[in-house]
Amino acid sequence: MRTVFVLTTIFLYAPIIVLIVFSFNDSRRGGNVIWKGFTTKYYEKAFNNDSLVEAFTNSLTIAVISTIFAVLLGALTAVVLWRFRFPLKPVYEGMIALPIVIPEICMGVSLAVFFATTGLTVPAETPWPFSLGNIIIAHITFSFPFAAMVIRARLQNFNMEMAEAARDLGATEYEVFRDIILPFMMPGLVAGGLLAFTLSLDDFVITFFTSGPSTVTFPVKVYSMVRFSVTPEINAASTILIVMTLILTAVAIRFQKIEDTT
Amino acid sequence: MLGSFLTPDLLGRGQVDMIANVIERQFKSANDWPFGSAMSLFLLYVTFIILALKALFEMQRSGARHG
């Protein structure tokens, strides 16, 4: 049992640790397994690589915008599924959960075909934030069901007596929602938002199919760099992304803990 | 896992194919969209069959508990 645990941990984390360690290796090739001394010059190089920084900015912009929409849509979906009964509700619930279970490649392909056949593909010469439109729409599509699930799980614990008490004291439906339900949903909203953000930040397949040559995100950029050759620069850039994801996950766990105590 | 694309592509160095890599090639380099769509629908059918089996097992289990 213990050996299984140790082996699992090694298989899970050894590649990541090797990646981080070799981002500090003073050697020209990333595939080089010989330690040649400590350096941070590849971090400098990664920060001075304009196309890499541009891809990173694109990734962050897409993640922020799609998270906002994903949380909004997810919250509305969660409230509807939790509050109301309507015909064909199980079918609707299944359809909401569908993007979570279907293979990513199918989602990417279908979105690519959808944009191409409906002519919704954003032309390449559109000004910057709008040129990311297709990717943002794709990211909202696949991340809002996750946000909806998290928010709905939070709403499941809501004590209806609180809303009834507020209504007895003369609160309107809107006031009940704003002052009672919304604050209660807050940890779920934050957790769902962070989940959507990290999902959007490191998604590769769907972005790969919906991005054009002028709209490159960080994972897509790293992919094309790896295709060319593996350099310690990629290790450095990936380390930065890993650290960012770790911080966000830590924050998400923090919020989950607050949720447990309330 | 069934539809994973990146892992076989990077670790297989383009020599080992999983279904997702074949689909990707139809769309990106071979330019045979109908064939690629057909294959991704095949992948979807497999996913749906697995989901249906799961639902069936769960129904049987809860049926056995109640009856």
Interface residues (C-beta under 8 A of the other chain):
Chain A: V101 I102 P103 E104 I105 C106 V109 S110 A112 V113 F204 V205 F208 F209 Y223 V226
Chain B: L2 G3 F5 L6 L10 I19 A20 I23 E24 F27 W33 G36 S37 S40 L41 L43 L44 T47 L51
